[in-house]
Amino acid sequence: MKEVSNKLSFAKMEEEILNFWRQKDIFKKSIDERPKDKPFSFYDGPPFATGLPHYGHLLAGTIKDVIPRYKTMRGFRVERRFGWDTHGLPVEFEVEQSLGLNGRHEIENFGEGNFNEECRSIVLRYTGEWRETVERMARWVDFDNDYKTMDIDFMESVWWVFKRLWEKGLIYEGVKVVPYSWRVSTPLSNFEANLNYKEIQDPSVTLRFKINGEENLYFLAWTTTPWTLPANMSLCAGSKLTYCKIRDKKSGDCYLLTKNRIESNFDDGSYEVLTEMKGSELKGMTYEPLFDFAKSKVDTTNAWSVQLDDYVTDESGTGIVHLACFGEDDVRIFQRENISIFDPVDDEGNFMDYMEFIAGMNIKDADKSIVKRLKEEHKMFRHETAQHSYPFCWRTDTPLIYKPISTWFVNVEAIKDRMVAHNKTVHWVPGHIRDGRFGKWLDNARDWAISRNRFWGTPLPVWKSEDGDVWCFGSVSELEEASGEKITDLHKHFVDPLVFEKNGKTYRRVPEVLDCWFESGSMPYAQEHYPFENKERFEANFPADFICEGLDQTRGWFYTLAVLGSALFDTPAFNNCVVNGLILAEDGKKMSKRLKNYPDPNEMLNKYGADAVRLYMLNSPAVRGEDLRFTEKGLVETTRQQLLPLWNALVFLSTYAKIDGWDPSPENLSVKNSNPLDRWILSRLHKLIAEVQKEMDGYDLNRSVAPFVGFIDLLTNWYIRRSRRRFWKAGQGHDKREAYATLYTVLFEFSKLIAPFIPYIADGIFRTLRHDTDHQSVHLAFFPEANSAKRDLDLEKRMDLVLSTVTMGRALRAKHQLKIRQPLPKIFLVTRDPEAKNVLEELSELISDELNIKEVVITQDEEQLVNLSAKANFKTLGRKLGKKMKIAAQLISGLDFENIRTLQNGKNIILKMGEETMELTPDDILIQRQEKEGLLVETDNLLTVALDTELSENLIQEGFAREFINKVQNMRKDMDLDVMDRILISYQSSAKLNTALDAFSDFICKETLANRLQPQGTLDGTEWDLNGESCKIKVELNL
């Protein structure tokens, strides 16, 4: 067993262990040493390599590491590959900015091929930094055999997926209103549109639509998107809603709107109701268009009339809806009523040249001009500002619009029922995600828009003739056969020039590329180049045993995996899914590079180490799908409260083992356990192993981490603290050898238990304690097995009572600022439970020693400590007594001790209320306790603890002595003395302190290993404050 030091930098130790893993190829061995016939499959969602990893990546990456490490230690062979998402808007947008290009037309002028090659050149820019950070975080994943979505093998499998959907009739082309990002000139899917909602302020306008054939009669309609008004082609009412014709008393103008919205739009008394009608009566009424741009562009035969639809409500606005081509319901009604679609907005979100005063303007910029024109023409009824939630492009952070686009879709609605059924079989953590956030999303799933009008992506494998005949390809070989050319790249600028002749028709590829989410959803197949290679391996490992990502992926990667798994194989794509929450800045806001509201991840790794970052995140709400406000303080506390105490436990063992010459030989480890503390900590260890194994088998990291964090406290703050003197005493007695064997065994087994979670310190402990015959690394070992024979439930229960007692005693000391080093005369323990009383008597020495108290008094009589009184329980008595409650409450407050004691014993009493009597049960009163003077009291259900705080002169002097010892021990540590080094102590202090130190000089010398304790008149030493008394201390090594 090696000796280790408490002078430790965790970050430096981790670097050394990381180098050891690399040199000895420990990751590869951890896979190779597990049988091929016991696989555990894991899919890794691919990140973009155009940016550096952030805390969200570190959290998900840690979870992705914990589960595979655990499964490896449980005997599974867990191969895991890293992957890169190399296509899509993030890459294109960055290249646009770096080249100074603005929009689709400038890209086309630059050249699609040139643009795509620029994209290819940057997509792996930060792969080196990613690998360095991921490996520094102790995440084991294969970077050398990674997959990239831009590789031809990956893209070919994506084509295969597309063609399989095509053959199943699940792909179609259609014009639909879809979310549209004008900044990058492409449609988005519905789930992408839900990724980035923001609270914004928009114009809120109510318009006057002049009704044809009526004098001064107008429809009122409301919108927060004035830019859509030039494209207005109809109004819509609810057939079952009640509408009113009202007259504005001031202007004399008349308006039509729903009855329920009159008060929201007109002041009380400012109008009169002329008639009421059902919405169905408005059908077919016509009005003058606000703008007539459409007249010269489309057939307006059925335009500018009122239609009916049940989607119209009277919950907001006026109950009359303005319809343009920028809404799903709007276009549905247009198609139903044979109304032309008029779209005056180009691909880049600008109004067409024929739109006169707003020609060439961006839609949002045009709002002001449109509002101004409508006011000038007296068509504006009201103009306000509204704050509402609005979708923004998830990559460019610009407002989205909804626009009618010819797009390629996956017919999700055709397989929705199967997706919902498959989801019921998936184990989600946290469990509420299944039927909640993800389940509800599936219930409302709509067809998926999978084509993008972009450049850098997997091209749709569709060639079309002029008459609309379609030729779909599903492999490179099919394309080579049709083209007669060798295909080395499937990107747009390579395949678009391929033109085919077939049956007298010429086929050209459609211009769109696939949504990069389609690629990430295809990764289970494409990473294996399925079905062209690895067919048996893929089919043996699909669906995945485990995946993990953040909560936002319920509408992203999790969804696309589910769609394609159901569509291709009628199965879920994964069996277990862990969903982590979001990592926010300390102030609860989104982490922002611009705001610099979070600590740099690399700085935190270099300062505190990866184990601290991992444990801080794992022991937080983030692993149960909730948000974590990340703070550096959290890393400090994790290091101080968990990692340092655990490491110091190892230091304690190795230090004293060296002094005593103890080694973990089979003979020394086979010593029989008779000490209750040893049997207790071993029992708790095996309880912990069973608990962590159960929760990890259920993928519940939160319930796995919390118990072992609690165990560190039990081990260091109870077992070792209570066992220290067993190690300190001279000789090699049985009790000492038992303590060594127990602490060694606990630390050795515990290192295996924590290995998946905090792998560096786990290996540091394991490699310190290992025999030559043990594994090179803890990560090649197996997870410990719980041994029920080692459990002592009765001892655990008894020790829990003692721990509860000590916790309450410590709380009293802390609450009243009584240092633990100040001895107190008595502690009173009051319990009416005979079993608890016996346990406290048996283990009273532990309590007195831990709390630094001279005498433990155990009693059943609470009245020695507190004055008891009773109070009426209004919750139970109120229903029984009604108006008599006030009188009863006064009588109950005057109950004597005997009656209160009777109720405490679980018996009823009779309460006299004048000539009436009533029976009181223990539930009818609340017992109140007022501590007696000179005592500090704490109570829980089973036990009352009281401290006697009256200090004698002797106790005060002992308190000084213990404070003095503490300061000397700190000085020994600062001097880096060996634990067995003898010292000389000199001090200069007040007469009061001199008397105390002289009285306890033998005790001080024994505790500090001092050969001399000598007062001095003047001294050049370190100045300390000892309970308000100044003291200078000088410590010298006794050579």
Number of C-alpha atoms within 10 A of each C-alpha: 18 14 15 18 12 15 10 12 12 23 20 14 14 24 17 14 20 18 11 13 18 13 9 13 11 19 17 15 13 22 19 13 13 18 12 12 8 11 19 19 21 24 23 20 21 20 17 20 22 18 16 15 19 15 19 18 15 21 25 22 21 26 26 23 20 25 24 24 25 24 19 25 24 17 20 22 23 25 19 21 19 20 24 21 24 27 27 23 21 19 24 23 18 17 20 19 10 10 12 11 15 14 16 21 13 13 20 13 10 13 12 18 17 13 21 21 13 18 24 18 11 16 24 18 15 16 17 12 14 19 17 11 20 19 16 20 27 25 23 23 24 16 16 8 11 14 23 22 24 22 16 19 23 23 27 26 27 31 27 25 25 26 21 17 18 16 11 11 12 19 21 14 12 13 13 21 22 25 28 27 26 26 20 24 18 21 30 24 21 18 22 18 23 17 17 18 17 13 10 12 13 18 18 17 20 22 24 22 24 20 20 14 11 10 10 14 21 22 22 26 23 21 19 20 15 23 23 23 20 21 23 25 27 23 26 24 31 24 20 16 19 19 28 21 19 21 20 16 12 8 10 12 14 20 22 26 26 25 19 16 17 21 11 11 14 11 10 10 9 11 19 14 14 11 11 15 16 16 24 18 15 19 17 14 14 21 22 15 20 20 14 15 17 22 12 9 14 14 13 17 11 16 23 23 21 25 24 22 16 11 11 18 18 18 10 12 22 25 27 26 24 23 25 23 26 23 18 17 16 23 22 15 18 21 12 9 13 13 21 19 23 21 20 20 23 16 21 20 22 19 23 17 14 14 17 10 13 20 16 18 18 18 21 16 12 20 20 13 15 18 19 13 14 19 15 10 9 11 18 18 16 14 15 10 11 12 12 12 11 17 20 22 23 19 18 16 14 15 19 24 23 19 26 21 16 15 22 21 20 24 19 21 17 14 18 20 14 17 26 22 14 19 23 13 14 17 18 22 22 19 16 12 19 22 16 11 14 20 19 13 17 24 14 9 19 18 19 23 28 22 26 27 18 23 26 28 27 28 27 25 24 19 21 18 18 10 9 9 11 15 15 19 21 19 20 21 15 12 19 13 11 15 15 12 11 11 15 11 16 22 22 22 19 13 18 15 10 16 15 18 12 10 5 7 13 15 21 20 22 15 16 22 22 26 25 21 20 23 31 26 24 26 27 26 24 28 25 18 22 23 17 14 14 13 13 10 11 19 12 11 14 20 20 19 17 21 21 24 25 23 22 17 18 20 19 22 22 24 21 22 22 22 28 25 23 23 24 14 11 15 21 25 29 25 18 20 22 26 27 27 21 23 25 20 18 17 12 13 11 15 21 11 9 6 8 10 18 19 15 13 16 15 10 16 20 16 16 19 24 30 26 27 26 23 21 23 26 24 19 21 17 24 26 21 21 16 17 20 20 24 16 16 10 17 23 15 13 22 21 13 14 20 20 15 17 23 21 17 22 24 20 20 23 24 20 17 20 13 11 15 10 17 18 17 10 9 9 14 16 13 16 14 18 11 12 14 20 21 19 22 26 21 21 22 25 23 20 20 23 17 17 23 19 14 15 19 15 15 22 20 24 20 18 24 19 14 16 20 18 12 19 19 16 16 21 18 13 17 18 21 12 16 17 13 11 16 21 12 10 10 10 13 10 14 17 19 22 23 23 25 25 22 21 22 17 17 22 21 20 23 26 26 26 24 24 26 25 23 26 28 23 27 22 20 25 27 21 17 23 18 13 9 6 13 14 17 21 29 26 21 18 16 25 18 13 18 14 11 8 16 19 18 13 10 18 19 14 19 20 12 18 19 17 14 22 18 13 20 23 17 14 18 18 12 10 10 9 15 15 18 18 21 24 24 16 19 25 21 26 24 20 16 11 10 10 18 17 13 16 24 14 11 15 18 15 17 21 18 13 17 22 19 21 14 17 18 13 17 14 15 13 20 15 13 24 19 13 17 18 22 18 22 16 16 11 13 19 16 10 11 14 9 10 12 16 13 12 19 17 12 16 21 16 11 15 12 14 9 17 21 16 14 20 16 11 11 13 17 15 11 16 12 12 7 5 7 10 12 10 17 17 17 15 19 23 16 16 12 17 13 16 14 10 12 17 22 22 17 14 10 6 11 20 21 23 26 22 18 17 11 14 11 9 13 18 15 23 22 24 26 24 21 20 23 20 17 17 21 18 11 17 19 14 9 12 11 14 10 15 11 13 17 20 18 21 17 23 22 22 10 10 11 20 20 14 19 26 16 15 16 18 14 16 23 18 11 14 21 18 21 15 16 17 15 17 13 7 10 16 12 14 14 16 16 12 18 14 8 13 13 19 18 21 17 19 14 14 13 7
